[in-house]
Amino acid sequence: MDVVTYIAGKIGELLVEPIGRQIGHFIHYRSNTVKLQEQVKILEGVRDDVQVSVDAAKRNGEVIRKEVQNWTSMVDGILSEANKLLGKASKVRFHNLAQQTTLVKQVVKRAQHDRLFPTIAMVVVSQTIDVKKIQDQIAESLGLKLYEVNEQNRVSRLLARLKKENKVLIILDDIWARLDLATVGIPLGHDHGGCKIIVTTRRKQVCDTMVDTRSETAKVIPINILSEKESWVLLKKNAGAEIESLTLNSFAKDILRECGGLPIALVTVGRAMRGKDPDEWQEAVRELRKSQPETIEGMDEDVYRCLQFSYTYLKDKKPKKVFKLCCLFPEDFNIPIEDLVRYGFGLKIFEDMRMEDARRSAHSIIKNLKDSCLLLGSDEEGCVKMHDVVRDVALSMASDYFVRDGVKKLEDWPDMEEMKRYTGILIMQNQVSQFPDAWDSPNLKILLMDIEKTRLVPLFEKPIYMPATVLTGMKALQVFHRRDSSRKSYRAQSFRFLKIDFSQLSNLRTLMLQYYKIDTTPIGELKMLEILSLKNCEFRKPFN
């Protein structure tokens, strides 16, 4: 019984440990939870062995001693409390992670590992709520195709399908405004008790409008900042154990205060400072303190300053240019690395390199940016992603970029003087009512255009006409990528015909067209062209 008593005592110590005093104590909480799980398994094994002996004694008509009965009851009580605590741990152990998307991905992994839900659907909603996109992504997780055009039919079909699932978890990540779940087709409350919903947002007012505080099942869980002790552990993990040294300790503590307990700030600054000498640490403190953050809705000033610092600390120009290119892609976009290579080649980022060398250089740069927490990995092979917080900061610093990607809608074109200063433009063409007759954009280097499939596009719908004179004022243009994503799922016969006068684009080095019928003859006029991509295009001979 000595071994059993020792194990029971160890579990008692772990239970007494104030694991639940705050959701925020994630680092120690996780290690204690693992220890508790290990001790529970050992104790359960001993408890089973003892029970076998007790049952055998009863069958032989022996009397079970009182201390054995008391011990068995005590262990049953301890195991019951331990399992309750572990159950609680499985629900709250991720709440100290400050990046929402990281948090929900961990929740998904845990739910899948523990087989809590046979079906899990996760949708990143972002700033522009696209109900059709949300429906399609949930339906895809269910193995369902929604072909209906009528909105109510789509809602009814998705709702009926979700009700057939015994247990389903739906995660709506990064919501910026109230979303009526009924308009999507997501069952609520007693309508389907097996459907659980997690919503993440940076804005408390979204929670206030979407959650009924009187509900016993709906809960709002704020994600708190890290304590000073936890912040130090995270900074040390990313910057290195050297911050404990006498030469760096005071500077590291100054940076700790500037990061304000925010994980994304601690990680990005910590990685930027890894291996730096004391003078560089001192300079980093000075740079962080003098930084003047811009006002961006839903963003903490410390996060802005630290991300801006991480960008500034990229000593080489190439990573800065590639990072800046990434913010030209739409929010939450899987950015093809090959596109970055081709854009970079056209913009002379990879000057005097063969294509193979440019690709190697791009992959090295992207690794550097990922290590600096300025880019993220992607579930899609050959792609990277940019966190929406990082993208907001990048766009605020890229004042020479004009971006209208569905988040910022294009209501009016900038005036002619504004157009002169832009070096990069991204336009989702389905939001354009008409183009100006001409642009005077002498500094424009890269132009990206897409007709995005944000709705069901009828085959007979005509494209927005872009006058040939629009390109006339873009003599410095080096990269032009135009695609019609709305035709991606159609056959080539249904592609729209694209007619563009390339005669004025004497500096164009990269031309990429997708999902169009084209006449290739004018492309021969592009004397500086080095990269040509006509992916999923149908070639059409000119009429005589």
Residue, then its C-alpha position, 0 to 999 in steps of 0.5 A: m500500500d506504500v506505493v499506492t499511498y504515494i501515488a494518491g498523495k502526488i495526485g492530491e498535490l496536483l489537485v491542490e495546485p491552483i491550476g484553475r485560478q486563472i485561465g491565463h496561466f497556460i505554460h504551467y497549466r499545461s505541464n501540470t495537466v500532463k503530470l496529472q494525466e500520467q499520475v492518473k493512469i498509474l493510480e487507475g492501474v493500481r486501483d484495478d489491481v487492488q480491486v481484482s484482489v478484493d473481488a477474489a477475497k470476497r469470492n473466498g469468503e474473506v472479510i475486507r479490512k476497513e482500511v482497504q475499503n477506506w483507501t478504495s473510496m478515497v482513490d475513487g474520489i481522487l480519480s473522480e476529481a482528477n478526471k473532472l479537472l482534466g475535462k475542464a483542462s480540455k476546454v480551457r487550456f488554449h485560452n492564453l494564446a493571443q492569436q485567434t487563428t492559432l487558438v482555434k487550430q489548436v482546438v480543432k487538433r484537440a477535438q480531432h485527437d479526442r474524437l469529440f466531433p465526427t465533423i468539424a468545419m472551420v471558416v475564416v470569415s474576416q472583415t467582409i462577411d460572404v455568406k455564400k463562402i461560409q456556406d460552401q466551406i461548411a458544406e465541403s466539410l460535410g461532403l456536400k455540394l450546394y449548387e442552388v442559386n436561390e439563397q433560401n434553398r441553399v439555407s434550407r439544404l445546409l440546415a437539413r444536412l447539419k441536422k443529420e449530423n449527430k455531433v458537429l463543431i462549427i468554428l467561425d474565425d475572425i468575425w468583425a461584425r454581427l453574423d446572423l447564423a440563421t441566414v447561413g443555415i446554422p442551427l441554433g440552441h434547441d434546434h440542434g443540440g449536437c451542433k456546437i459553435i465557436v466564434t472568435t473576434r477582436r471586437k467585444q461588441v461583436c460578442d455583445t450582439m451575437v451572444d445571449t448573456r442569459s443563455e446557460t450554454a453560450k459563454v464569452i471567454p476573453i483572451n487575457i494578455l500574458s503575465e510578466k513571468e509568462s512573457w519572459v518565458l516566451l521572449k526567452k524561448n524566441a530570443g535565446a537564453e542569453i537574455e538572462s546574461l548581465t549584458l542583455n538582461s536590462f535591455a530584454k526587460d525594457i523590450l518586455r515592457e514595450c511588448g505589453g504581454l502580447p504573444i505576437a509582439l513577444v515572438t516577432v521581436g524576440r526572433a528579430m533580436r536572437g543572436k544580436d549584441p548589446d548595442e543592437w538590443q539598446e538600439a532596439v529599445r530606442e526604436l520601439r519607444k520612438s515608434q509612432p503607431e497608426t490607429i488601426e481598428g481592433m489593433d493594440e498599439d504595442v502590436y503595431r509597434c512591434l510588427q513595424f520594428s520586426y519589418t524594419y529589422l529585416k536588414d536586407k532589402k529583398p525580404k522587405k520587398v517580398f514581404k511588401l508584395c505579400c500584402l497585395f494579395p487579398e486577406d486570408f489568401n493562400i499566396p503561391i510562392e511561384d507567383l512571388v517568384r514571378y512578380g519578384f523577377g519582373l520587379k528586378i528583386f531577383e536581378d541577374m539570376r536564372m529562374e532556378d536561382a530566383r526560386r531558391s532565393a525566394h524560398s530562403i527569403i520566405k523561410n526568413l520571413k516565417d522565422s520572423c513571424l511575418l509570414l505563416g505556413s499554409d495548408e495548401e502546398g507551395c503557398v504561404k499566408m499573411h496573418d491579417v494583423v500583420r497585413d494591416v500593419a504592412l498595408s499601413m506602411a505601404s502608402d504607395y499601394f492601392v488595394r481594393d480586395g473586398v475588405k475595402k470596397l472601390e466606390d470611387w477611383p482616386d483622383m489623377e494626382e493620387m494615381k501618380r504616386y502608386t507603385g502597386i495596385l490590387i483590384m477585385q474587378n467585380q467591384v468596379s462599375q466602370f474604369p476611367d478612360a485613362w490612368d496617369s500612373p507613371n510610377l506604377k510597377i505592378l498591377l494585379m486584377d481579378i474577377e473574384k467568384t464571390r457569387l454565382v456568375p451567369l455565363f451570359e454576364k458580360p465583363i466590365y470593359m477596360p478601355a485600352t487607354v487605361l494601360t497607356g499611362m502605365k509606361a513603367l509597368q513591369v508586372f501585370h497579372r489578370r485573372d477571371s476566378s469567376r470562370k475557374s470551374y467553367r469549361a474553356q468555351s465559357f471563358r471571356f475574350l480579353k482584348i488588351d493593347f500592349s503596345q505602350l507597355s514597353n517595360l513589362r517583364t512579367l505577364m500572367l493571364q488566367y481563365y481567358k480567351i486571348d489573341t497571342t499576337p499582341i504579346g509579341e510586341l513586348k520586347m522586355l518580356e521575360i516571364l509569360s504565364l497563360k494558365n488555363c487560357e484558350f488561344r484564339k486566332p485573330f480575325n482577318 
